[in-house]
Amino acid sequence: MSTPTFRTATPADVSRCFQIETLAYEGDEAATREKIALRIDQYAQGFLILELDGEIIGFINGGCAHEVVMSDEAFKELVGHDPLAPNVVIMSVAIDPAHQGKGYASLMMRAFVERMRAIGKRTIHLMCKERHVQLYARMGYRYVKPSVSDHGGMAWHEMIMDDLQGRPGEIRATTEGIAWAIG
């Protein structure tokens, strides 16, 4: 069995990431090629690539803010992004549909959370559809509220992972989700 690897995105990854984004998201909710390129250019540190056998099969990207307003559409183009801000806002979590359902999203989220914790971030925010609320809850996110955002003409729900610096131990990934290991 192949071992997944993680790395920071580079400009050479834009086309494959755009392909995955359009396969994984419905209609207008997918980021454009230009937004993906901008996110890699402006904050590669917050753009994590998941590879399997040298092929990109998924990614997570985000930006950082001092004050988080999840419905702020301009932030998706990194307007207001400050790499030194303590709060991370995830913009995309995408796995190629050919690799979904195999636990890769949980592994990728674990790596992303650890990366954000290592650079001193305090919280991670995301929006998801109702069908994904329980998935993110198993990964350690807390439900906040229905979002006022209608991005892509869809209904969204806001979630947060609080106090990254205060969590004991490390996160351990499983195919069921992510569990906090004390120690």
Summary of the structure (lengths in Angstrom):
residues: 183
radius of gyration: 15.1
end to end distance: 29.3
largest distance: 43.8
contacts: 553
relative contact order: 0.16
helix: 38%
strand: 31%
